[in-house]
């Protein structure tokens, strides 16, 4: 009998940890479900407050997401545009009037004629005419260079879609009829230099490639500057002097792991986020957060007696957890609504630069703020509530 009792006791001892763990898991699951049901019941009790809070925060999230999406889109398209312009060259000599990214045509265009250059022996220099062509199908970026064969137009796939042409078709550019070859997915029409000059004028730039024995050096800009007299820089934020002859951008010089294309795209992105539009979006996000806290404070005021009873029986932590769940529910609903509306708004307003990648990047950036906002949104009203004794809560509500 003693052996049997010991065996049962040993068996019970071995099974007890698993039983306790299972019971604890069940308790945790039931607590989460209960808190979620409690939060949903409060939403059903005051649906108009929930809707207003969600809508207010969603508008704030929408404004921030739109700005971030446009910023990311400019960064992506700006980087692609610079890559398209350089086409593997190390130096980019721009006119004194500078260049700019034209969001209407989705490409970089020149604001003045290319500077005069005396290129050293061994270097390869390509002059590009760059302007906006008012075609019958709409405005498009038109690039002209000697690298394009006579009688040929290399049309980016986006431009080809706008023009409604395919490879082998004939495209009339000015007085020239050119055979179409559809190229990569940009919105640029590349034609021979003389054709482009007749249509958009002489504005443009130079791209320069060093000889093989100089490849890999990071002082190419200063070398070319010494040869031509034009200043050079590795910073795309630097603009040419108005009374100068031009500026050489060194795309391979400088230090650090950031490429010239990345610096150029970051410049575009920063212009959007630091603009008045970006400031308004941040203010909107703050106002949305204030709306959320105001809504939770009103909920606390209405349910003082209920929370007083919970606190009086030792369930003060449950009050905190309840508001955390409800706050998370509000912010999650607002987030999903806000980023959805933002995606629709961007695609309707600036479809030429909007990309799914940029929208996802913006949505991810905004999502990083939500946990902290939800926690603070719950802590502020709960802190005000728990500063009072249960007797005060019950007495004030009687």
Secondary structure, DSSP 8 states (H G I E B T S, - for coil): -HHHHHHHHHHHHHHHHHHHHHHHHHHHHHHHHHHHHHHHHHHHHTHHHHHHHHHHHHHHHHHHHHHHHHHHHHHHHHHHHHHHHHTT-SEEEEETT-EEEETTTTEEEESSB-------TT-EEEEEEEEEEEETTEEEEEEE-TTS-TTEEEE-HHHHHHHT--TT-EEEETTEEEEEEE-SSSSEEEE-HHHHHHHH-SBEEEEEE--GGGTT-S-HHHHHHHHH--EEES-TT----TTSSEEEEESS-SSSS--HHHHHHHHHHHHHHTSHHHHHHHHHHHHHHHHHHHHHHHHHHHTHHHHHHHHHTT-HHHHHHHHHHHHHHHHHHHHHHHHHHHHHHHHHH-TTT--HHHHHHHHHHHHHHHHHHHHHHHHHHHHHHHTS-HHHHHHHH-
